[in-house]
């Protein structure tokens, strides 16, 4: 199978979602699947096309950052440049998953979303943003 994994952040960024996506990519690759990770190019100097442990990684530029959430609408055309048997997105932050879902809807590609934990944004505005996220 051709599997796209979508994560808002990825190695060298360290966190639970990032570790999970890397472990999942490794295991799926061991089973003979072609796996590519799509993530955010969040620092200057990062390569757009990269690899981690032999797993190809495509980093897309964030148009903006909102509460540490990368806004990456360019993920839609990047995912749709290739044909995928399945796209598996991970959150939080939520917007990468949203853009991945839109890309899949346009191409009728099967889509899986794994919600790892709830975002906590400690402010009144943050609670509103969280409420919108929970309700979508």
HELIX and SHEET records of a PDB file:
HELIX    1   1 UNK A   16  UNK A   30  1                                  15    
HELIX    2   2 UNK A   75  UNK A   80  1                                   6    
HELIX    3   3 UNK A   95  UNK A  107  1                                  13    
HELIX    4   4 UNK A  124  UNK A  135  1                                  12    
SHEET    1   A 6 UNK A  49  UNK A  52  0                                        
SHEET    2   A 6 UNK A  55  UNK A  61 -1                                        
SHEET    3   A 6 UNK A  34  UNK A  41  1                                        
SHEET    4   A 6 UNK A   2  UNK A   7  1                                        
SHEET    5   A 6 UNK A  86  UNK A  91  1                                        
SHEET    6   A 6 UNK A 110  UNK A 115  1                                        
SHEET    1   B 2 UNK A  64  UNK A  66  0                                        
SHEET    2   B 2 UNK A  69  UNK A  71 -1                                        
END                                                                             
